[in-house]
Protein backbone atom coordinates (compact mmCIF):
# COMPACT_ATOMS: atom_id res chain seq x y z
CA UNK A 1 0.00 0.00 0.00
CA UNK A 2 1.14 3.57 -0.62
CA UNK A 3 2.52 5.37 2.41
CA UNK A 4 0.27 7.79 4.27
CA UNK A 5 1.50 11.37 4.33
CA UNK A 6 1.79 12.69 7.87
CA UNK A 7 0.28 16.13 8.51
CA UNK A 8 2.79 18.99 8.76
CA UNK A 9 4.13 19.88 12.19
CA UNK A 10 3.55 23.37 13.58
CA UNK A 11 6.15 25.82 12.21
CA UNK A 12 7.59 23.20 9.88
CA UNK A 13 9.68 24.54 6.98
CA UNK A 14 7.64 24.94 3.79
CA UNK A 15 10.25 23.00 1.83
CA UNK A 16 9.66 19.99 4.07
CA UNK A 17 5.87 20.26 3.81
CA UNK A 18 6.04 20.14 0.02
CA UNK A 19 8.62 17.33 -0.02
CA UNK A 20 6.33 15.20 2.13
CA UNK A 21 3.55 15.70 -0.40
CA UNK A 22 5.86 14.59 -3.19
CA UNK A 23 5.29 17.90 -4.98
CA UNK A 24 8.88 19.15 -5.00
CA UNK A 25 11.06 18.75 -8.07
CA UNK A 26 14.55 17.57 -7.05
CA UNK A 27 17.10 19.53 -9.08
CA UNK A 28 20.66 18.23 -8.91
CA UNK A 29 22.72 21.07 -10.39
CA UNK A 30 26.23 19.67 -9.93
CA UNK A 31 28.07 16.75 -8.36
CA UNK A 32 31.04 18.96 -7.44
CA UNK A 33 31.84 19.05 -3.74
CA UNK A 34 35.26 19.39 -2.13
CA UNK A 35 34.36 18.49 1.46
CA UNK A 36 34.50 14.69 1.25
CA UNK A 37 32.11 14.02 4.15
CA UNK A 38 32.58 10.40 5.15
CA UNK A 39 28.82 9.81 5.44
CA UNK A 40 27.99 11.19 1.98
CA UNK A 41 25.47 8.83 0.31
CA UNK A 42 25.94 10.26 -3.21
CA UNK A 43 26.23 7.55 -5.86
CA UNK A 44 29.45 7.20 -7.85
CA UNK A 45 27.76 8.13 -11.14
CA UNK A 46 26.85 11.57 -9.74
CA UNK A 47 29.85 12.28 -7.51
CA UNK A 48 31.88 15.15 -9.04
CA UNK A 49 29.70 15.00 -12.16
CA UNK A 50 29.00 18.32 -13.96
CA UNK A 51 25.69 16.91 -15.20
CA UNK A 52 22.30 18.24 -14.14
CA UNK A 53 19.37 16.03 -13.18
CA UNK A 54 15.73 16.93 -12.64
CA UNK A 55 14.39 14.08 -10.50
CA UNK A 56 15.80 11.00 -12.26
CA UNK A 57 16.06 12.73 -15.66
CA UNK A 58 19.43 13.89 -17.01
CA UNK A 59 18.89 17.41 -18.41
CA UNK A 60 20.95 19.40 -20.89
CA UNK A 61 19.22 22.72 -20.25
CA UNK A 62 16.61 24.44 -18.11
CA UNK A 63 13.88 23.91 -20.70
CA UNK A 64 14.13 20.18 -19.94
CA UNK A 65 14.12 20.92 -16.20
CA UNK A 66 10.92 22.94 -16.59
CA UNK A 67 9.39 20.14 -18.68
CA UNK A 68 10.07 17.65 -15.88
CA UNK A 69 8.60 20.07 -13.33
CA UNK A 70 5.43 20.35 -15.37
CA UNK A 71 5.28 16.56 -15.81
CA UNK A 72 4.94 16.13 -12.04
CA UNK A 73 2.89 19.31 -11.41
CA UNK A 74 5.66 20.58 -9.13
CA UNK A 75 4.72 23.19 -6.53
CA UNK A 76 8.36 23.80 -5.67
CA UNK A 77 11.96 22.71 -6.20
CA UNK A 78 14.78 21.53 -3.94
CA UNK A 79 18.21 22.41 -5.40
CA UNK A 80 20.91 19.99 -4.36
CA UNK A 81 24.25 18.42 -5.35
CA UNK A 82 27.23 18.03 -4.65
CA UNK A 83 27.23 21.58 -3.42
CA UNK A 84 25.15 23.96 -5.54
CA UNK A 85 27.31 26.92 -4.43
CA UNK A 86 30.28 25.42 -6.29
CA UNK A 87 28.35 26.26 -9.46
CA UNK A 88 26.87 29.47 -8.10
CA UNK A 89 25.94 31.06 -11.43
CA UNK A 90 24.06 27.94 -12.55
CA UNK A 91 22.23 27.82 -9.21
CA UNK A 92 21.13 31.45 -9.50
CA UNK A 93 20.09 30.80 -13.10
CA UNK A 94 18.06 27.80 -11.93
CA UNK A 95 16.20 29.86 -9.33
CA UNK A 96 15.37 32.54 -11.88
CA UNK A 97 14.32 30.06 -14.56
CA UNK A 98 12.02 28.18 -12.17
CA UNK A 99 10.42 31.37 -10.84
CA UNK A 100 9.90 32.66 -14.41
CA UNK A 101 8.29 29.38 -15.50
CA UNK A 102 6.14 28.59 -12.47
CA UNK A 103 5.60 31.95 -10.81
CA UNK A 104 6.71 33.55 -7.54
CA UNK A 105 4.66 31.07 -5.49
CA UNK A 106 6.89 28.18 -6.67
CA UNK A 107 8.84 27.45 -3.47
CA UNK A 108 12.58 26.89 -3.89
CA UNK A 109 14.99 25.67 -1.24
CA UNK A 110 18.70 25.02 -1.65
CA UNK A 111 21.44 23.19 0.25
CA UNK A 112 25.05 24.19 0.87
CA UNK A 113 27.98 23.49 3.16
CA UNK A 114 29.77 26.67 2.09
CA UNK A 115 29.80 29.86 4.20
CA UNK A 116 28.79 31.99 1.24
CA UNK A 117 29.65 35.68 0.93
CA UNK A 118 27.00 38.24 1.92
CA UNK A 119 26.91 39.46 -1.69
CA UNK A 120 26.04 35.94 -2.81
CA UNK A 121 23.27 35.68 -0.24
CA UNK A 122 21.87 38.96 -1.53
CA UNK A 123 21.99 37.72 -5.12
CA UNK A 124 20.16 34.51 -4.18
CA UNK A 125 17.50 36.54 -2.39
CA UNK A 126 17.06 38.84 -5.38
CA UNK A 127 16.74 35.82 -7.68
CA UNK A 128 13.85 34.56 -5.52
CA UNK A 129 15.34 31.79 -3.37
CA UNK A 130 12.89 31.07 -0.56
CA UNK A 131 14.88 28.83 1.77
CA UNK A 132 18.60 28.12 2.30
CA UNK A 133 19.71 25.10 4.30
CA UNK A 134 23.26 25.09 5.65
CA UNK A 135 25.12 21.89 6.44
CA UNK A 136 27.59 22.80 9.20
CA UNK A 137 30.82 20.92 8.62
CA UNK A 138 32.13 21.43 12.16
CA UNK A 139 28.72 21.48 13.89
CA UNK A 140 29.11 25.10 14.99
CA UNK A 141 27.89 28.41 13.57
CA UNK A 142 31.30 30.11 13.86
CA UNK A 143 32.16 30.08 10.14
CA UNK A 144 28.57 30.60 9.00
CA UNK A 145 27.26 33.54 11.06
CA UNK A 146 27.85 36.21 8.43
CA UNK A 147 26.32 34.01 5.73
CA UNK A 148 23.26 33.19 7.84
CA UNK A 149 22.73 36.83 8.82
CA UNK A 150 23.10 38.00 5.22
CA UNK A 151 20.68 35.37 3.91
CA UNK A 152 18.12 36.28 6.55
CA UNK A 153 18.50 39.98 5.72
CA UNK A 154 17.97 39.08 2.03
CA UNK A 155 14.54 37.69 2.92
CA UNK A 156 15.55 34.03 2.76
CA UNK A 157 14.29 31.57 5.38
CA UNK A 158 17.45 30.05 6.86
CA UNK A 159 17.72 26.55 8.25
CA UNK A 160 20.29 23.96 9.24
CA UNK A 161 20.15 20.38 7.98
CA UNK A 162 22.39 17.67 9.42
CA UNK A 163 22.60 13.92 9.84
CA UNK A 164 22.21 12.84 13.45
CA UNK A 165 25.66 11.31 14.02
CA UNK A 166 25.56 9.11 17.14
CA UNK A 167 29.20 9.89 18.04
CA UNK A 168 28.63 13.69 17.95
CA UNK A 169 26.24 13.79 20.91
CA UNK A 170 27.90 16.62 22.86
CA UNK A 171 28.57 18.84 19.84
CA UNK A 172 25.00 18.55 18.60
CA UNK A 173 23.55 19.41 22.01
CA UNK A 174 25.85 22.44 22.22
CA UNK A 175 24.67 23.53 18.76
CA UNK A 176 21.08 23.90 19.97
CA UNK A 177 21.83 26.95 22.11
CA UNK A 178 23.85 28.53 19.30
CA UNK A 179 20.85 28.21 16.99
CA UNK A 180 18.55 29.72 19.60
CA UNK A 181 20.61 32.93 19.52
CA UNK A 182 20.64 33.18 15.70
CA UNK A 183 18.26 33.95 12.81
CA UNK A 184 18.02 30.21 12.03
CA UNK A 185 14.35 29.22 11.79
CA UNK A 186 14.62 25.43 11.70
CA UNK A 187 16.90 22.46 12.27
CA UNK A 188 16.30 19.34 10.21
CA UNK A 189 17.85 16.14 11.52
CA UNK A 190 18.15 13.24 9.11
CA UNK A 191 18.64 9.71 10.31
CA UNK A 192 22.18 8.69 9.38
CA UNK A 193 22.21 6.01 6.69
CA UNK A 194 24.79 3.35 5.85
CA UNK A 195 24.92 3.00 2.07
CA UNK A 196 27.07 1.34 -0.57
CA UNK A 197 28.90 4.64 -1.04
CA UNK A 198 29.80 5.21 2.62
CA UNK A 199 29.82 1.75 4.20
CA UNK A 200 33.61 1.55 4.62
CA UNK A 201 33.74 4.92 6.36
CA UNK A 202 30.83 4.00 8.60
CA UNK A 203 32.56 0.74 9.53
CA UNK A 204 35.70 2.69 10.48
CA UNK A 205 33.63 4.89 12.80
CA UNK A 206 32.06 1.80 14.38
CA UNK A 207 28.49 2.35 13.19
CA UNK A 208 26.20 -0.64 12.80
CA UNK A 209 22.85 -0.97 11.08
CA UNK A 210 19.92 -0.35 13.39
CA UNK A 211 18.13 -3.40 12.04
CA UNK A 212 14.84 -3.78 10.24
CA UNK A 213 14.50 -3.04 6.53
CA UNK A 214 16.22 0.37 6.44
CA UNK A 215 19.87 1.41 6.12
CA UNK A 216 19.69 3.50 9.29
CA UNK A 217 22.71 3.65 11.58
CA UNK A 218 22.20 2.41 15.11
CA UNK A 219 21.78 5.23 17.63
CA UNK A 220 20.98 7.96 15.11
CA UNK A 221 17.22 7.98 15.67
CA UNK A 222 17.65 8.01 19.44
CA UNK A 223 19.95 11.04 19.28
CA UNK A 224 17.61 12.91 16.93
CA UNK A 225 14.61 12.35 19.19
CA UNK A 226 16.65 13.42 22.21
CA UNK A 227 17.66 16.65 20.44
CA UNK A 228 14.11 17.36 19.36
CA UNK A 229 12.90 17.09 22.94
CA UNK A 230 15.77 19.24 24.21
CA UNK A 231 14.83 22.04 21.79
CA UNK A 232 11.15 22.24 22.69
CA UNK A 233 11.52 25.60 24.45
CA UNK A 234 13.92 27.14 21.92
CA UNK A 235 12.88 29.55 19.18
CA UNK A 236 13.40 27.34 16.12
CA UNK A 237 11.64 24.24 14.86
CA UNK A 238 13.32 20.83 14.96
CA UNK A 239 12.23 18.10 12.56
CA UNK A 240 13.45 14.51 12.49
CA UNK A 241 13.28 12.72 9.16
CA UNK A 242 13.73 8.95 9.38
CA UNK A 243 15.53 6.90 6.75
CA UNK A 244 12.42 4.82 6.10
CA UNK A 245 10.27 7.89 5.54
CA UNK A 246 12.72 9.47 3.09
CA UNK A 247 12.73 6.24 1.09
CA UNK A 248 9.15 5.01 1.40
CA UNK A 249 7.45 8.33 2.02
CA UNK A 250 8.91 11.26 0.12
CA UNK A 251 10.18 9.29 -2.88
CA UNK A 252 7.00 7.25 -3.19
CA UNK A 253 4.87 10.38 -2.91
CA UNK A 254 6.84 12.03 -5.71
CA UNK A 255 6.60 8.92 -7.91
CA UNK A 256 2.87 8.69 -7.28
CA UNK A 257 2.35 12.36 -8.11
CA UNK A 258 4.28 12.11 -11.36
CA UNK A 259 2.51 8.89 -12.28
CA UNK A 260 -0.92 10.42 -11.75
CA UNK A 261 0.05 13.44 -13.86
CA UNK A 262 1.50 11.49 -16.81
CA UNK A 263 -0.61 8.31 -17.05
CA UNK A 264 -1.58 7.41 -20.60
CA UNK A 265 -5.30 6.62 -21.02
CA UNK A 266 -4.70 2.86 -21.05
CA UNK A 267 -2.38 2.75 -18.03
CA UNK A 268 -3.11 2.27 -14.33
CA UNK A 269 -1.13 3.16 -11.22
CA UNK A 270 -0.35 0.23 -8.94
CA UNK A 271 -0.38 0.18 -5.14
CA UNK A 272 3.43 0.31 -5.36
CA UNK A 273 3.21 3.57 -7.37
CA UNK A 274 4.41 1.94 -10.56
CA UNK A 275 2.60 2.05 -13.91
CA UNK A 276 0.93 -1.08 -15.33
CA UNK A 277 -0.33 -1.81 -18.84
CA UNK A 278 -0.76 -4.70 -21.25
CA UNK A 279 1.47 -5.29 -24.27
CA UNK A 280 1.77 -7.57 -27.29
CA UNK A 281 5.10 -7.87 -29.15
CA UNK A 282 4.77 -6.76 -32.77
CA UNK A 283 7.03 -5.87 -35.68
CA UNK A 284 6.90 -2.41 -37.21
CA UNK A 285 5.70 -3.92 -40.49
CA UNK A 286 2.71 -5.62 -38.85
CA UNK A 287 1.86 -2.86 -36.37
CA UNK A 288 -0.83 -1.03 -38.38
CA UNK A 289 -2.78 -4.18 -39.32
CA UNK A 290 -2.48 -5.73 -35.86
CA UNK A 291 -3.61 -2.51 -34.15
CA UNK A 292 -6.64 -2.24 -36.44
CA UNK A 293 -7.58 -5.85 -35.70
CA UNK A 294 -7.15 -5.42 -31.93
CA UNK A 295 -9.07 -2.14 -31.92
CA UNK A 296 -12.03 -3.74 -33.66
CA UNK A 297 -11.97 -6.98 -31.66
CA UNK A 298 -11.58 -5.30 -28.25
CA UNK A 299 -13.72 -2.25 -29.11
CA UNK A 300 -10.94 0.08 -28.01
CA UNK A 301 -10.95 3.85 -28.33
CA UNK A 302 -8.03 5.05 -30.46
CA UNK A 303 -6.37 6.59 -27.36
CA UNK A 304 -6.39 3.22 -25.61
CA UNK A 305 -3.95 1.53 -27.97
CA UNK A 306 -0.44 2.56 -28.97
CA UNK A 307 2.55 1.09 -30.78
CA UNK A 308 5.89 1.71 -29.08
CA UNK A 309 8.63 1.59 -31.70
CA UNK A 310 11.47 1.39 -29.16
CA UNK A 311 10.16 -1.81 -27.53
CA UNK A 312 8.28 -3.11 -30.62
CA UNK A 313 5.13 -3.69 -28.63
CA UNK A 314 1.49 -2.75 -28.98
CA UNK A 315 0.36 -1.29 -25.65
CA UNK A 316 -3.23 -1.73 -24.46
CA UNK A 317 -5.13 -1.65 -21.14
CA UNK A 318 -4.07 -4.41 -18.76
CA UNK A 319 -7.70 -5.53 -18.41
CA UNK A 320 -7.94 -5.98 -22.18
CA UNK A 321 -4.67 -7.91 -22.23
CA UNK A 322 -5.96 -10.24 -19.51
CA UNK A 323 -9.21 -10.81 -21.46
CA UNK A 324 -7.44 -11.67 -24.70
CA UNK A 325 -4.45 -13.61 -23.34
CA UNK A 326 -6.11 -17.04 -23.49
CA UNK A 327 -7.16 -16.51 -27.12
CA UNK A 328 -3.74 -15.70 -28.59
CA UNK A 329 -0.70 -17.84 -29.24
CA UNK A 330 1.66 -14.86 -29.34
CA UNK A 331 2.89 -13.56 -25.96
CA UNK A 332 0.53 -11.21 -24.11
CA UNK A 333 2.34 -9.29 -21.41
CA UNK A 334 1.76 -7.28 -18.25
CA UNK A 335 4.42 -4.56 -18.17
CA UNK A 336 5.41 -2.57 -15.08
CA UNK A 337 7.46 0.64 -15.32
CA UNK A 338 8.53 3.41 -12.97
CA UNK A 339 6.67 6.71 -13.49
CA UNK A 340 9.90 8.53 -14.36
CA UNK A 341 10.93 10.25 -17.58
CA UNK A 342 12.90 7.17 -18.67
CA UNK A 343 10.03 4.84 -17.65
CA UNK A 344 12.47 2.25 -16.33
CA UNK A 345 11.00 -1.22 -16.83
CA UNK A 346 10.84 -3.10 -13.53
CA UNK A 347 8.84 -6.16 -14.49
CA UNK A 348 7.28 -8.11 -17.37
CA UNK A 349 4.85 -11.00 -16.82
CA UNK A 350 3.70 -13.32 -19.63
CA UNK A 351 -0.08 -13.61 -19.19
CA UNK A 352 -0.50 -16.64 -21.45
CA UNK A 353 2.67 -18.53 -20.59
CA UNK A 354 0.64 -21.67 -19.87
CA UNK A 355 -0.35 -22.00 -23.52
SEDORO-19331 format. One record per residue (C-alpha): chain; x, y, z; residue in one letter. Coordinates in steps of 0.1 Angstrom, whole numbers, padded with zeros to 4 digits. Layout:
<segus>
{'A',{X,Y,Z},'A'},
...
</segus>
This chain:
<segus>
{'A',{0000,0000,0000},'X'},
{'A',{0011,0036,-0006},'X'},
{'A',{0025,0054,0024},'X'},
{'A',{0003,0078,0043},'X'},
{'A',{0015,0114,0043},'X'},
{'A',{0018,0127,0079},'X'},
{'A',{0003,0161,0085},'X'},
{'A',{0028,0190,0088},'X'},
{'A',{0041,0199,0122},'X'},
{'A',{0035,0234,0136},'X'},
{'A',{0062,0258,0122},'X'},
{'A',{0076,0232,0099},'X'},
{'A',{0097,0245,0070},'X'},
{'A',{0076,0249,0038},'X'},
{'A',{0103,0230,0018},'X'},
{'A',{0097,0200,0041},'X'},
{'A',{0059,0203,0038},'X'},
{'A',{0060,0201,0000},'X'},
{'A',{0086,0173,0000},'X'},
{'A',{0063,0152,0021},'X'},
{'A',{0035,0157,-0004},'X'},
{'A',{0059,0146,-0032},'X'},
{'A',{0053,0179,-0050},'X'},
{'A',{0089,0192,-0050},'X'},
{'A',{0111,0187,-0081},'X'},
{'A',{0145,0176,-0071},'X'},
{'A',{0171,0195,-0091},'X'},
{'A',{0207,0182,-0089},'X'},
{'A',{0227,0211,-0104},'X'},
{'A',{0262,0197,-0099},'X'},
{'A',{0281,0168,-0084},'X'},
{'A',{0310,0190,-0074},'X'},
{'A',{0318,0190,-0037},'X'},
{'A',{0353,0194,-0021},'X'},
{'A',{0344,0185,0015},'X'},
{'A',{0345,0147,0012},'X'},
{'A',{0321,0140,0042},'X'},
{'A',{0326,0104,0052},'X'},
{'A',{0288,0098,0054},'X'},
{'A',{0280,0112,0020},'X'},
{'A',{0255,0088,0003},'X'},
{'A',{0259,0103,-0032},'X'},
{'A',{0262,0076,-0059},'X'},
{'A',{0295,0072,-0079},'X'},
{'A',{0278,0081,-0111},'X'},
{'A',{0268,0116,-0097},'X'},
{'A',{0299,0123,-0075},'X'},
{'A',{0319,0152,-0090},'X'},
{'A',{0297,0150,-0122},'X'},
{'A',{0290,0183,-0140},'X'},
{'A',{0257,0169,-0152},'X'},
{'A',{0223,0182,-0141},'X'},
{'A',{0194,0160,-0132},'X'},
{'A',{0157,0169,-0126},'X'},
{'A',{0144,0141,-0105},'X'},
{'A',{0158,0110,-0123},'X'},
{'A',{0161,0127,-0157},'X'},
{'A',{0194,0139,-0170},'X'},
{'A',{0189,0174,-0184},'X'},
{'A',{0209,0194,-0209},'X'},
{'A',{0192,0227,-0203},'X'},
{'A',{0166,0244,-0181},'X'},
{'A',{0139,0239,-0207},'X'},
{'A',{0141,0202,-0199},'X'},
{'A',{0141,0209,-0162},'X'},
{'A',{0109,0229,-0166},'X'},
{'A',{0094,0201,-0187},'X'},
{'A',{0101,0177,-0159},'X'},
{'A',{0086,0201,-0133},'X'},
{'A',{0054,0203,-0154},'X'},
{'A',{0053,0166,-0158},'X'},
{'A',{0049,0161,-0120},'X'},
{'A',{0029,0193,-0114},'X'},
{'A',{0057,0206,-0091},'X'},
{'A',{0047,0232,-0065},'X'},
{'A',{0084,0238,-0057},'X'},
{'A',{0120,0227,-0062},'X'},
{'A',{0148,0215,-0039},'X'},
{'A',{0182,0224,-0054},'X'},
{'A',{0209,0200,-0044},'X'},
{'A',{0243,0184,-0053},'X'},
{'A',{0272,0180,-0046},'X'},
{'A',{0272,0216,-0034},'X'},
{'A',{0252,0240,-0055},'X'},
{'A',{0273,0269,-0044},'X'},
{'A',{0303,0254,-0063},'X'},
{'A',{0284,0263,-0095},'X'},
{'A',{0269,0295,-0081},'X'},
{'A',{0259,0311,-0114},'X'},
{'A',{0241,0279,-0126},'X'},
{'A',{0222,0278,-0092},'X'},
{'A',{0211,0315,-0095},'X'},
{'A',{0201,0308,-0131},'X'},
{'A',{0181,0278,-0119},'X'},
{'A',{0162,0299,-0093},'X'},
{'A',{0154,0325,-0119},'X'},
{'A',{0143,0301,-0146},'X'},
{'A',{0120,0282,-0122},'X'},
{'A',{0104,0314,-0108},'X'},
{'A',{0099,0327,-0144},'X'},
{'A',{0083,0294,-0155},'X'},
{'A',{0061,0286,-0125},'X'},
{'A',{0056,0320,-0108},'X'},
{'A',{0067,0335,-0075},'X'},
{'A',{0047,0311,-0055},'X'},
{'A',{0069,0282,-0067},'X'},
{'A',{0088,0275,-0035},'X'},
{'A',{0126,0269,-0039},'X'},
{'A',{0150,0257,-0012},'X'},
{'A',{0187,0250,-0017},'X'},
{'A',{0214,0232,0003},'X'},
{'A',{0251,0242,0009},'X'},
{'A',{0280,0235,0032},'X'},
{'A',{0298,0267,0021},'X'},
{'A',{0298,0299,0042},'X'},
{'A',{0288,0320,0012},'X'},
{'A',{0297,0357,0009},'X'},
{'A',{0270,0382,0019},'X'},
{'A',{0269,0395,-0017},'X'},
{'A',{0260,0359,-0028},'X'},
{'A',{0233,0357,-0002},'X'},
{'A',{0219,0390,-0015},'X'},
{'A',{0220,0377,-0051},'X'},
{'A',{0202,0345,-0042},'X'},
{'A',{0175,0365,-0024},'X'},
{'A',{0171,0388,-0054},'X'},
{'A',{0167,0358,-0077},'X'},
{'A',{0139,0346,-0055},'X'},
{'A',{0153,0318,-0034},'X'},
{'A',{0129,0311,-0006},'X'},
{'A',{0149,0288,0018},'X'},
{'A',{0186,0281,0023},'X'},
{'A',{0197,0251,0043},'X'},
{'A',{0233,0251,0057},'X'},
{'A',{0251,0219,0064},'X'},
{'A',{0276,0228,0092},'X'},
{'A',{0308,0209,0086},'X'},
{'A',{0321,0214,0122},'X'},
{'A',{0287,0215,0139},'X'},
{'A',{0291,0251,0150},'X'},
{'A',{0279,0284,0136},'X'},
{'A',{0313,0301,0139},'X'},
{'A',{0322,0301,0101},'X'},
{'A',{0286,0306,0090},'X'},
{'A',{0273,0335,0111},'X'},
{'A',{0278,0362,0084},'X'},
{'A',{0263,0340,0057},'X'},
{'A',{0233,0332,0078},'X'},
{'A',{0227,0368,0088},'X'},
{'A',{0231,0380,0052},'X'},
{'A',{0207,0354,0039},'X'},
{'A',{0181,0363,0065},'X'},
{'A',{0185,0400,0057},'X'},
{'A',{0180,0391,0020},'X'},
{'A',{0145,0377,0029},'X'},
{'A',{0155,0340,0028},'X'},
{'A',{0143,0316,0054},'X'},
{'A',{0175,0301,0069},'X'},
{'A',{0177,0265,0083},'X'},
{'A',{0203,0240,0092},'X'},
{'A',{0202,0204,0080},'X'},
{'A',{0224,0177,0094},'X'},
{'A',{0226,0139,0098},'X'},
{'A',{0222,0128,0134},'X'},
{'A',{0257,0113,0140},'X'},
{'A',{0256,0091,0171},'X'},
{'A',{0292,0099,0180},'X'},
{'A',{0286,0137,0180},'X'},
{'A',{0262,0138,0209},'X'},
{'A',{0279,0166,0229},'X'},
{'A',{0286,0188,0198},'X'},
{'A',{0250,0186,0186},'X'},
{'A',{0235,0194,0220},'X'},
{'A',{0258,0224,0222},'X'},
{'A',{0247,0235,0188},'X'},
{'A',{0211,0239,0200},'X'},
{'A',{0218,0270,0221},'X'},
{'A',{0238,0285,0193},'X'},
{'A',{0209,0282,0170},'X'},
{'A',{0185,0297,0196},'X'},
{'A',{0206,0329,0195},'X'},
{'A',{0206,0332,0157},'X'},
{'A',{0183,0340,0128},'X'},
{'A',{0180,0302,0120},'X'},
{'A',{0144,0292,0118},'X'},
{'A',{0146,0254,0117},'X'},
{'A',{0169,0225,0123},'X'},
{'A',{0163,0193,0102},'X'},
{'A',{0178,0161,0115},'X'},
{'A',{0182,0132,0091},'X'},
{'A',{0186,0097,0103},'X'},
{'A',{0222,0087,0094},'X'},
{'A',{0222,0060,0067},'X'},
{'A',{0248,0034,0058},'X'},
{'A',{0249,0030,0021},'X'},
{'A',{0271,0013,-0006},'X'},
{'A',{0289,0046,-0010},'X'},
{'A',{0298,0052,0026},'X'},
{'A',{0298,0017,0042},'X'},
{'A',{0336,0015,0046},'X'},
{'A',{0337,0049,0064},'X'},
{'A',{0308,0040,0086},'X'},
{'A',{0326,0007,0095},'X'},
{'A',{0357,0027,0105},'X'},
{'A',{0336,0049,0128},'X'},
{'A',{0321,0018,0144},'X'},
{'A',{0285,0023,0132},'X'},
{'A',{0262,-0006,0128},'X'},
{'A',{0228,-0010,0111},'X'},
{'A',{0199,-0004,0134},'X'},
{'A',{0181,-0034,0120},'X'},
{'A',{0148,-0038,0102},'X'},
{'A',{0145,-0030,0065},'X'},
{'A',{0162,0004,0064},'X'},
{'A',{0199,0014,0061},'X'},
{'A',{0197,0035,0093},'X'},
{'A',{0227,0037,0116},'X'},
{'A',{0222,0024,0151},'X'},
{'A',{0218,0052,0176},'X'},
{'A',{0210,0080,0151},'X'},
{'A',{0172,0080,0157},'X'},
{'A',{0176,0080,0194},'X'},
{'A',{0200,0110,0193},'X'},
{'A',{0176,0129,0169},'X'},
{'A',{0146,0123,0192},'X'},
{'A',{0166,0134,0222},'X'},
{'A',{0177,0166,0204},'X'},
{'A',{0141,0174,0194},'X'},
{'A',{0129,0171,0229},'X'},
{'A',{0158,0192,0242},'X'},
{'A',{0148,0220,0218},'X'},
{'A',{0111,0222,0227},'X'},
{'A',{0115,0256,0244},'X'},
{'A',{0139,0271,0219},'X'},
{'A',{0129,0296,0192},'X'},
{'A',{0134,0273,0161},'X'},
{'A',{0116,0242,0149},'X'},
{'A',{0133,0208,0150},'X'},
{'A',{0122,0181,0126},'X'},
{'A',{0134,0145,0125},'X'},
{'A',{0133,0127,0092},'X'},
{'A',{0137,0090,0094},'X'},
{'A',{0155,0069,0067},'X'},
{'A',{0124,0048,0061},'X'},
{'A',{0103,0079,0055},'X'},
{'A',{0127,0095,0031},'X'},
{'A',{0127,0062,0011},'X'},
{'A',{0092,0050,0014},'X'},
{'A',{0074,0083,0020},'X'},
{'A',{0089,0113,0001},'X'},
{'A',{0102,0093,-0029},'X'},
{'A',{0070,0072,-0032},'X'},
{'A',{0049,0104,-0029},'X'},
{'A',{0068,0120,-0057},'X'},
{'A',{0066,0089,-0079},'X'},
{'A',{0029,0087,-0073},'X'},
{'A',{0024,0124,-0081},'X'},
{'A',{0043,0121,-0114},'X'},
{'A',{0025,0089,-0123},'X'},
{'A',{-0009,0104,-0117},'X'},
{'A',{0000,0134,-0139},'X'},
{'A',{0015,0115,-0168},'X'},
{'A',{-0006,0083,-0171},'X'},
{'A',{-0016,0074,-0206},'X'},
{'A',{-0053,0066,-0210},'X'},
{'A',{-0047,0029,-0211},'X'},
{'A',{-0024,0028,-0180},'X'},
{'A',{-0031,0023,-0143},'X'},
{'A',{-0011,0032,-0112},'X'},
{'A',{-0003,0002,-0089},'X'},
{'A',{-0004,0002,-0051},'X'},
{'A',{0034,0003,-0054},'X'},
{'A',{0032,0036,-0074},'X'},
{'A',{0044,0019,-0106},'X'},
{'A',{0026,0020,-0139},'X'},
{'A',{0009,-0011,-0153},'X'},
{'A',{-0003,-0018,-0188},'X'},
{'A',{-0008,-0047,-0212},'X'},
{'A',{0015,-0053,-0243},'X'},
{'A',{0018,-0076,-0273},'X'},
{'A',{0051,-0079,-0292},'X'},
{'A',{0048,-0068,-0328},'X'},
{'A',{0070,-0059,-0357},'X'},
{'A',{0069,-0024,-0372},'X'},
{'A',{0057,-0039,-0405},'X'},
{'A',{0027,-0056,-0389},'X'},
{'A',{0019,-0029,-0364},'X'},
{'A',{-0008,-0010,-0384},'X'},
{'A',{-0028,-0042,-0393},'X'},
{'A',{-0025,-0057,-0359},'X'},
{'A',{-0036,-0025,-0342},'X'},
{'A',{-0066,-0022,-0364},'X'},
{'A',{-0076,-0059,-0357},'X'},
{'A',{-0071,-0054,-0319},'X'},
{'A',{-0091,-0021,-0319},'X'},
{'A',{-0120,-0037,-0337},'X'},
{'A',{-0120,-0070,-0317},'X'},
{'A',{-0116,-0053,-0283},'X'},
{'A',{-0137,-0022,-0291},'X'},
{'A',{-0109,0001,-0280},'X'},
{'A',{-0110,0038,-0283},'X'},
{'A',{-0080,0051,-0305},'X'},
{'A',{-0064,0066,-0274},'X'},
{'A',{-0064,0032,-0256},'X'},
{'A',{-0039,0015,-0280},'X'},
{'A',{-0004,0026,-0290},'X'},
{'A',{0025,0011,-0308},'X'},
{'A',{0059,0017,-0291},'X'},
{'A',{0086,0016,-0317},'X'},
{'A',{0115,0014,-0292},'X'},
{'A',{0102,-0018,-0275},'X'},
{'A',{0083,-0031,-0306},'X'},
{'A',{0051,-0037,-0286},'X'},
{'A',{0015,-0027,-0290},'X'},
{'A',{0004,-0013,-0256},'X'},
{'A',{-0032,-0017,-0245},'X'},
{'A',{-0051,-0016,-0211},'X'},
{'A',{-0041,-0044,-0188},'X'},
{'A',{-0077,-0055,-0184},'X'},
{'A',{-0079,-0060,-0222},'X'},
{'A',{-0047,-0079,-0222},'X'},
{'A',{-0060,-0102,-0195},'X'},
{'A',{-0092,-0108,-0215},'X'},
{'A',{-0074,-0117,-0247},'X'},
{'A',{-0045,-0136,-0233},'X'},
{'A',{-0061,-0170,-0235},'X'},
{'A',{-0072,-0165,-0271},'X'},
{'A',{-0037,-0157,-0286},'X'},
{'A',{-0007,-0178,-0292},'X'},
{'A',{0017,-0149,-0293},'X'},
{'A',{0029,-0136,-0260},'X'},
{'A',{0005,-0112,-0241},'X'},
{'A',{0023,-0093,-0214},'X'},
{'A',{0018,-0073,-0182},'X'},
{'A',{0044,-0046,-0182},'X'},
{'A',{0054,-0026,-0151},'X'},
{'A',{0075,0006,-0153},'X'},
{'A',{0085,0034,-0130},'X'},
{'A',{0067,0067,-0135},'X'},
{'A',{0099,0085,-0144},'X'},
{'A',{0109,0103,-0176},'X'},
{'A',{0129,0072,-0187},'X'},
{'A',{0100,0048,-0176},'X'},
{'A',{0125,0023,-0163},'X'},
{'A',{0110,-0012,-0168},'X'},
{'A',{0108,-0031,-0135},'X'},
{'A',{0088,-0062,-0145},'X'},
{'A',{0073,-0081,-0174},'X'},
{'A',{0048,-0110,-0168},'X'},
{'A',{0037,-0133,-0196},'X'},
{'A',{-0001,-0136,-0192},'X'},
{'A',{-0005,-0166,-0214},'X'},
{'A',{0027,-0185,-0206},'X'},
{'A',{0006,-0217,-0199},'X'},
{'A',{-0004,-0220,-0235},'X'},
</segus>
